[in-house]
């Protein structure tokens, strides 16, 4: 595995941990999440980071199989264009 691919995978792992922390902070309650714009923006940014990392991984090595990669990147594009 190329070092850059590993870096992007570690970025994704870090962001997932951040999302888990936010879930814990809100007691996994959507209404708590919905009422906090800062948490919403943090999650939006985290999803952008994941989508961009997936895009870059596939750019480096298109043979890597990532389930739903097209959907993940598409979500990133939607978030990015809406902001």
SULDAWO-V948846 format. One record per helix or strand of 2 or more residues. SS is the DSSP state (H for helix, E for strand). FROM is the first residue (numbers start at 1). LEN is the number of residues. If there is no record, write none. Layout:
((SS | FROM | LEN) (SS | FROM | LEN))
This chain:
((H | 3 | 23) (H | 30 | 5) (H | 37 | 24) (H | 69 | 14))
